[in-house]
Amino acid sequence: MKAIFFDLDDTLLSDDPATRATFEAVAQTAGRDTPELTAAALARCVALWQEGEMHPFCHAIGIHAYECMWGNFAGEDPHYGRLHAWCPGYREDVWAQALRQTGGDDPARARKLAELYPRERRRRLNLMPDALEIVRDLRRNQKVALLTNGAPSLQREKIAACGFESEFDVITISGELGIGKPKPRIFEATAEKLGVAVAECVMVGNSLERDIAGGNGVGMPTVFLSIPGAREEGSGVPTATIHTLRELPAALEKIARG
């Protein structure tokens, strides 16, 4: 075992809890029933994203609906220009439809909520417990890579905000390669950058569909971070399962012993 690959969102960086907390905080400013408006906005966020013109590109790269609520999406690829132009209207539609569903049409308020969301979301960039310590400890004996799906501008922003820029030997972002997990090539490219074979690496992540099935597909051992309360679906079969990052060193030791 020569290298450890880490996923970013909800593996090293708390993502889903931060997203829900942001929706709640923004909904609270609207003067409506906060739980009802939060639920409506979350549902419309996903539904409108799935129906939108940018969904095929987002799905291929691994850009989630929730990220379209706050990412800037800068980049030379024309797709990012289109996504950047599409997002403001999408964000307003999310809040407009949620407000309409919970009490009335209010376009001006929807616009204010859409503008507030990115600021509130950036206030909630928090690491998972023990994330930085675990990465640093493991790097003493193995190479470590960050392998994340997403838009380069947003993922780089998250990485910088959390102080992760210098903590990895290699950082691979799906949007920079044009392919995302679970495609085999993104795992192979990361291993090549490290100068190791994929079979000498272990993938650690919270997604059965992307991290675990992707690792399975290239013959890598995998460690599934099963977060309490999260509902993960996918065909991936992990070599080991943990519930906190603190359990990772012991899981890796068992994998190393075969």
N, C-alpha and C positions, 0 to 999 in steps of 0.2 A: 504494500500500500504506500504509494509515493505522493498522492495528492488527494485533497478533499475539495469537492465542488460544493459551494453553498448557493442556494436560492436566496433572493433578497426579501421580497414582500411576504410578510407573515411567517418568515423563517428567521431572519435577522432583524427585520424592521417590522414593527407592529403596524399593520395596514388595515385590516377589516375593522378592528375596534376603533381606530382613528377615523375611519370613514363614517361609521355610524355616529360617533360622537360629534362629528362635524355637521352631519345632517340635522342632528338634534339641536345643536347650538344655533344653526341658521334658522331652523323652523321656529325656535323659541322667540326669535325677534319679530315674527310675523303677527303676533297677537292672536294666534289661533290655537286650537287644541294641538299641543306639540306632538304627542305620540301619533295622533291621526295624520297630521301633516307630514311627519317624518316618514311614516310607512308609505304614504301616497307618493312622496318624492322618490324614495328608494325604488319603488315599483316602476314609476314612470321613467326613472333614469335608465334602468335596464331595458325596458320595453322600447323606448324611443331609440336607444343605441342599437338594438337588434334590428329595428326597422330602418335605420338610417343608411345613407349612401356609403358611409365610411366603415360600416361593420365588417365587410370582407377583409379589408386591409388590417383593421384593428385585430380581428380574430387571428389572422395569419401571424402577426407579429407578437401578439399577446398583450395588447393594450385594452384594459378593461373599461367598461362603462364608467365606473367611478373615477378613473383617471382622466376621462374626458371632461369631468366636471371642474378640473383645476390645472391641467397641464398646459404649458405654452406651445409645445410641439414645434420648436424651431428645428431646422435641418435643411440640407440641400435637396434631399429627395422630394420631388413634387408632391408626393402623398402627404408629407407633413405640412406643406403649404395649404393643401386642401383641408386637412384636418384642423389646422389652426383657424381657417376661415369658417369652417362648419361649426365649431364648438360654441361660439357665443350664442347663436340662435338655438342650438340644442339645449344649452343650459337654461335659457329663458323659458323654452317650451316645457322643460321638466318642471320648473317651479310654477309656471302658469297653469299647467294641467293639474298639478297637485293642489294648488290653491282653489281652482275651479271645483275639483272633486270634494274639497272640504269646506266650501262656504261661499264661493263667488269668484267672478272674474276680476282680476286686478293686475293688468299688465305692468303698471309702474312698479308695484311691489315685487312682482316676479323678477323684473330686471335688477332691482336692488338685491334681492336674495341671490341671484345668479352671480352678481359682482362680489358679494360678501363671501360666498363659499370658498373661492381659492385662497383668500386671506386667512380664513379660519382653518382651512385644511393644512396650510403651511405651518401653523402654530402647533400641529400635532404630529411632528416627525420624531417618533420615539423608538428607540431600540427595544428589541425583545430582551427580557431579563438574561443577563450573563453573556449576551452576544459578543461584545467586544473582547471580553476576557477569554472566552472559548476560542475565538479565532486566533488571538495572539498566542495562546498556549499551544494550539495545534501547529501553528506555523514554526514553532521551534524545531519540530522533527519532520514535518511534511510541507510540501508546497500547498498553498491554498488559493482557490479561484472563486470568484463570484460569477455565477452564471444566472442571468436574470432575463426574463421576457420584458419587453416594454419599449417605449420610445426613448431614444438616446438622451434627449434634453431633459426629460423628466427623471429618468433613472439616474443620470449623472447629478442632477440637483439633489435627489434623495441621498445619494452616496456621499456627496460633499457635505450636506447638512448634518449627517451622522458621523462625520469624521472617518469614513471608511476608505478614502482615496488611497492611502498609503499602506493599508492593512492587508492587501492581497497581492500575490505574485502576478495574477492575470485577472482582468475584469472583462467579461464578455456580455454584451447586451444584444438581444435579438434584433433590435431595430438597426444596429450597425452592420449586421450580417445579412439582413433581409429574410431571415428564417428564425423561427422560434422553437422552443421546447414544445413537444417532445421529438422534433425532427433529429435524426441521428447526427446530421452534419454539425449542428451547433455544439454537441458534446465532443465530437471528434476534433473540431477546430480549437476548442479550449484545451484539450489534451495536447494537441500539436504545439500550441503556444508555450505550454509548460515543458515540453520535451519529454513527455511520458506517454505510455500506451493507455488507452481508455480502460483496459482491464486492470490497470494499476491504480485506478482512481475510485473514489466513493462519492456518490451524489447524495446530498442532504437537502431535503425540502419538504414542504407541507402539502404539495399537490400530487395526488395519486396519478392524475391524468398527465401532467406535464413533467414533473421531476422524477417520479418513480417509474412510470411507464417508459419515459425517455431513457432513463438509465438502464432499465431492463433491455431496451432495444439495442443497446451497444455493448451489452455484457458487463455492465458496471454493477458492483454491489450498491445497494441503496439503503438510506436511512430515512424513514418517514416520520416527520414531526407531526404527531396527531394532537392538534390543539383542542382542548376540552370545549365542547359546544359547537365546534365547526363541523359542517357536513361536507365531507369530501367524497366525490364519486370518481370512479375511474378503474381501469383494468390493471393498473400497476400493482405488482406484488413486491413489497419491500423485503429486503434481507433482515432488517431490524426496524422496530418501532419504538419511538421515545415520545414522551409527553412534555419534556422541558429540555432546553439545550444543555442543562447541567448533566443530563443523562448521556450526552453524546460521547464523551471520551470512553466510557465503559462499553458502549455499543460498538464503537470503532475497534476497541481492543478485542472484542469477541469476533468481529469480522476478520481481523488480522490473524487470529488463531485458527481461522477456517471453520 
